[in-house]
């Protein structure tokens, strides 16, 4: 059996398969429906701008999530050290 460190190194974690709640699914469906309806109401130039904005916001959110993950990882390590050191 691989250690947790080895699993992280080899990308064998379930971080992309996290469970979601029924509420999250409901909100995602509603968001998608509103977004689709809005997108279809735009002209071609506006669609390009919308896609550009959507991509920037996605990258921004991905970076934010990465920073949160890093801080959580650091906190976990500090808790482990504190537990071991007493």
C-alpha positions in Angstrom: 0.0 0.0 0.0 1.3 3.4 -0.9 1.8 6.1 1.7 -0.2 9.3 1.6 2.9 11.2 0.4 3.3 8.7 -2.5 -0.4 9.0 -3.4 -0.1 12.8 -3.5 3.1 12.6 -5.6 1.6 10.3 -8.1 -1.7 12.2 -8.3 -3.7 9.3 -6.9 -5.9 11.3 -4.7 -9.7 11.7 -5.0 -9.5 15.5 -4.9 -11.3 15.7 -8.2 -14.0 13.3 -7.2 -15.2 15.0 -4.0 -18.8 14.4 -3.2 -21.3 17.2 -3.7 -24.5 17.9 -1.9 -28.0 17.8 -3.4 -28.1 21.6 -2.8 -24.9 22.1 -4.8 -26.2 20.1 -7.7 -29.5 22.0 -7.6 -27.6 25.4 -7.6 -25.3 24.2 -10.4 -28.2 23.2 -12.6 -30.0 26.5 -12.0 -26.8 28.4 -12.7 -26.2 26.5 -15.9 -29.7 27.2 -17.1 -29.5 30.9 -16.4 -26.1 31.1 -18.0 -27.2 29.2 -21.1 -30.3 31.4 -21.5 -28.2 34.6 -21.1 -25.5 33.4 -23.5 -28.0 32.8 -26.2 -29.4 36.3 -25.9 -26.0 37.8 -26.8 -24.6 38.8 -30.2 -21.4 37.3 -31.5 -19.1 40.0 -30.0 -20.8 39.8 -26.7 -20.4 36.0 -26.7 -16.7 36.4 -27.2 -16.5 38.8 -24.4 -18.6 36.6 -22.1 -16.3 33.6 -22.9 -13.2 35.7 -22.2 -14.7 36.9 -18.9 -15.8 33.3 -18.0 -12.3 32.0 -18.6 -10.6 34.7 -16.5 -13.0 34.1 -13.7 -12.4 30.4 -13.9 -8.6 30.9 -13.7 -9.1 33.3 -10.8 -11.2 30.8 -8.9 -8.7 28.0 -9.6 -5.9 30.1 -8.2 -7.9 30.9 -5.1 -8.7 27.3 -4.5 -5.0 26.4 -4.9 -4.1 29.0 -2.3 -6.7 27.7 0.1 -5.5 24.1 -0.4 -1.9 25.2 0.3 -2.9 27.0 3.4 -4.9 24.1 4.6 -2.0 21.7 3.9 0.3 24.0 5.9 -2.2 24.1 8.8 -2.5 20.3 8.8 1.3 20.0 9.0 1.5 22.5 11.8 -1.2 20.6 13.7 0.7 17.3 13.2 4.0 18.9 14.4 2.2 20.4 17.4 0.6 17.0 18.2 3.9 15.2 18.0 5.9 17.8 19.9 3.2 18.0 22.6 
